[in-house]
Amino acid sequence: MATVYLCIGTQKTGTTFLQRFMALNEEALNKQGYSYPRLESLGFYTTYKYRNGHFLAYLSRNESRKRNHAEEKKKREEAYELLAQVAKEYPNIVLSDEIIWYQSNKYKGFWQEMVEEFKKINCEVKVVVYLRRQDQVLQSLWNQRVKKMPCITDDFDSWMGEKKYKWFPVDYYAHLKKISDFVGKENLLVRVFERGQFEGGGNTLLSDYLRTIGVELTDDFEYGEEEANFGLSGNFIELKRMMNTMPEYLELNNFMWNEMVAASVHQAAQKDFEKTNMLSYEEQTSFMQQFEESNRRVAQEFLGRKDGILFREPIRNLPKWKVNESTMNRDMMTFLVEMFCKYEMEIMDLNARIEELEKRVGITGMGNKGNLVTRGYRKVKRILWNEASQ
């Protein structure tokens, strides 16, 4: 029987980094009897390049935005067929998608069905989950959603006050108990996302993760280029939120968010602003009180800690974030420069491609005889410009 290590996040606990590492090192994993299958034929590869467990969290909607349960079931069946073949070759399979943590609540009988389907292909399931302190994860989630989802326009206080984070399970004990009822407590591998609690050689997130699933970090593994998932800081989070309020921006596929992040990272590197939180120290302390019992039970029942302490890092007494009017013009200019530079480079590249096309179709010096070719050239030119503007 093969073992499936299903890594369900949670979000904002370094899951993207871990997924990229596993995908990059498939051959090294194979040597140790592990597989991180890409499952590209399912059609998720373009959007969810490294999240090979996405078939479990996949939501399909028809033209009227209603759930297409038949399509969702079809994708899961295709995935299980592929994994059945993988399980015949490798005793360990690693799957990952951080949104399973909350998306599982949208499927009736999710955990029971999943366990049963894996049993059919001779696999047992171990679920890996990393927990981050609730006040931290919600601040990070709001930042991420403002950055990546142009429909998000709420400021943080409104988002929290109206509990628009309800889709994300923050009562950790209740959610873990529900999972363990089907996979078994011994098969629920709970880890804490804090630097001081990581185990394994180096005491890093990666060493902790590999130790949890039983992989030895050898010289066969590569790290590749790090693709950091930066959040927005300072005034840039407010600038992006303001952009999201513009109806016209909703139609443009969030096309400027990368430049906004680049500007934010540039200004953060100057180290001329103080670190802040979206919540004051008093607000964080008060917010976390509601989870004391839940977190204590997680520590005791899932981690075997008699002291009942789940998170050990203290709440930092940082100033509460607010718009800095004195640096707003500077930050706006930094963003505009980032944006203009990117699109100037794209225009230069486009012009070079057009010049190459001119040479290939022999436009130069053809006079009136080149009308047909010229019309074709102009059509190609329009296509290229349309590509660049998307």
QUIZI-V205376 format. One record per backbone hydrogen bond with DSSP energy under -0.5 kcal/mol. CO is the residue of the C=O (numbers start at 1). NH is the residue of the N-H. Records with the same first field share a line. If there is no record, write none. Layout:
# QUIZI-V205376
CO: NH ; NH
This chain:
# QUIZI-V205376
2: 4 ; 124
3: 5 ; 93
4: 6 ; 126
5: 7 ; 95
6: 8 ; 128
7: 97
8: 101
9: 130
10: 13
14: 18
15: 19
16: 20
17: 21
18: 22
19: 23
20: 24
21: 25
23: 26
25: 29
26: 30
27: 31
28: 32
29: 32 ; 34
30: 33
33: 92
35: 94
39: 42
40: 43
44: 48
47: 49
50: 52
51: 54
53: 56 ; 57
54: 57 ; 58
60: 68
62: 65
66: 62
67: 69
68: 72
69: 73
70: 74
71: 75
72: 76
73: 77
74: 78
75: 79
76: 80
77: 81
78: 82
79: 83
80: 84
81: 85
82: 86
83: 87
84: 88
85: 89
86: 89 ; 90
91: 3
92: 35
93: 5 ; 95
95: 7
96: 53
97: 100
98: 101
99: 102 ; 103
100: 104
102: 105
103: 106
104: 107
106: 108
107: 110
109: 113
110: 114
111: 115
112: 116
113: 117
114: 118
115: 119
116: 120
117: 121
118: 121 ; 123
119: 122
122: 2
124: 4
126: 6 ; 128
127: 189
128: 8
129: 191
131: 193
133: 136 ; 137
134: 138
135: 139
136: 140
137: 141
138: 142
139: 143
140: 144
141: 145
142: 146
143: 147
144: 148
145: 149
148: 150
149: 152
151: 153
155: 159
156: 160
157: 161
158: 162
159: 164
160: 163
163: 166
165: 168
167: 169
170: 172
171: 175
172: 176
173: 177
174: 178
175: 179
176: 180
177: 181
179: 182 ; 183
180: 184
184: 187
185: 188
187: 127 ; 189
188: 190
189: 129
191: 131
192: 194
194: 197 ; 198
195: 198
200: 203
204: 208
205: 209
206: 210
207: 211
208: 212
209: 213
210: 214 ; 215
216: 218
218: 221
226: 228
228: 230
233: 236
234: 237
235: 239
236: 240
237: 241
238: 242
239: 243
240: 244
241: 245
242: 245
243: 246
245: 247
246: 249 ; 250
247: 250 ; 251
248: 251
249: 252 ; 254
250: 253
252: 255
254: 257
256: 260
257: 261
258: 262
259: 263
260: 264
261: 265
262: 266
263: 267
264: 268
265: 269
266: 270
267: 270 ; 272
268: 271
275: 319
277: 321
280: 284
281: 285
282: 286
283: 287
284: 288
285: 289
286: 290
287: 290
288: 291
289: 292
291: 295
292: 296
293: 297
294: 298
295: 299
296: 300
297: 301
298: 302 ; 303
299: 303 ; 305
300: 304
304: 306
305: 308
308: 310
310: 312
316: 318
319: 277
323: 325
324: 327 ; 328
325: 328
327: 331
328: 332
329: 333
330: 334
331: 335
332: 336
333: 337
334: 338
335: 339
336: 340
337: 341
338: 342
339: 343
340: 344
341: 345
342: 346
343: 347
344: 348
345: 349
346: 350
347: 351
348: 352
349: 353
350: 354
351: 355
352: 356
353: 357
354: 358
355: 359
356: 360
357: 361
358: 362 ; 363
363: 366
366: 369
367: 370
368: 371
370: 374
371: 375
372: 376
373: 377
374: 378
375: 379
376: 380
377: 381
378: 382
379: 383
380: 384
381: 385
382: 386
383: 387
384: 388
385: 389
386: 390
387: 390
